[in-house]
Amino acid sequence: MNAHAHDESGYTHGQMEIAEQSRTWKGFMQIVWWGAGLVVLTLAYITLVFAVGLPWFGVLIGTFVLALVMGAVLKLGGAWIVVSVILAVIVGIGGVIAELTKAAIAGGG
């Protein structure tokens, strides 16, 4: 008998229940994919608007579509779509406020 296959406690190599470890790993990887996705989308938006100078609304639509594609490809679930919609609305409202402020400053000067 192999010395590593069975010890005095009755443990047999390869027979341990790992359901809890599997759920923990899956949750950890979900957090990693969500975080990486949000970082990629944020950097893409900021780079395209501020460094490249593309119109913010077009870039918002593009990054939103990219978020939906990422969610589907990476199987991030319905919560990813909900968060993507909420973030797109927040950025859209912020963009409108920025444009109105810019117009008010330009018109008042």
N, C-alpha and C positions, 0 to 999 in steps of 0.2 A: 504494500500500500504506500502511496506517495505521502511523504511527511507533511507536505503543504496542503493536501486535499482535505484532511480531517484532523481536528485537534480534540482535546479532552472536553471542550465545552459543547461539542456536538455540531460545531459549525462546519459546513461543507462549502468549499470554494465554489462561487457561482450561484449559490442558493439564497443569497440575502435579498430581502424585499427592498426595492429601490424606488418605489412609487413616489415617496416624498422628495427624494433627491431629484427625480425626473421633473416633478412639478416646479421645484426650486430653480432648476436649470432653465426650464422653459420660461418661467417668469423673468429670470435674469436676462435671457436673450431677447425677450419682448421689450424690456426696458432699454437694452442696448440699441435695438433696431429703431425704436421710437426716438430715442435721443439722437442717434445718427441721422435719421430722417429729418428731424426738426433743424439740426445744425446745417445740413445740406441745403434745405429749402431757404433758411434764413440767409446763409451766405450767398446763395444764388440770387435772391431778391436784392439784397444790399449791393452786391457787385454789379448787377445789371442796371440798377437804377442810379447809383451814385458814381461808380467808376466808369461804366460804359455810357451812361446818359440816356438810356432808353426810357420811354414814357412809363410812369409808375403803374398806370392802370393796365397797360398791356402786359407788363411783367407780372403783375398780380394775377392776371388770368392765366398766364403761362405757368407760374409756380403752383397755382391751384390745380391745374391739370396735371402737372408733374407730381403733386402730392397724391392725387387720386390714383395715378399709375403706380407710384411707389407702394401705396396701400394695397393695391390689388396684387402686384408682383410679390411683395414681401408678406402677404396674407396678414396684414395688421388689424383687420377686423373693422366692424362698424364704428367703433369708438374713434378710430383714426379719421374716418370721414367726417364725423361730427366735429372733432377738434379742428380739422382742416377748414371746414365751413366757418366755424366760429372765428378762427384766426384770420381768414380771408375777409370776413365782415369787419373785424376790428381794424385791420390794415386799410381796408377800403374807407371806413369812416375817418381814420386818421389822415388818409390821403386827401379826402374831400376837405377836411378842416384845414389842412396845410395849403391847399389850393385857394380856398376862400381867404385865408389869412394873407397869402401872397398877393392876391388880387386887391384886397383892402389896403395893403401897404402901398402897392403900386399906384392905386387910384387916389390915395390921400396925399401923395408926395408931390 
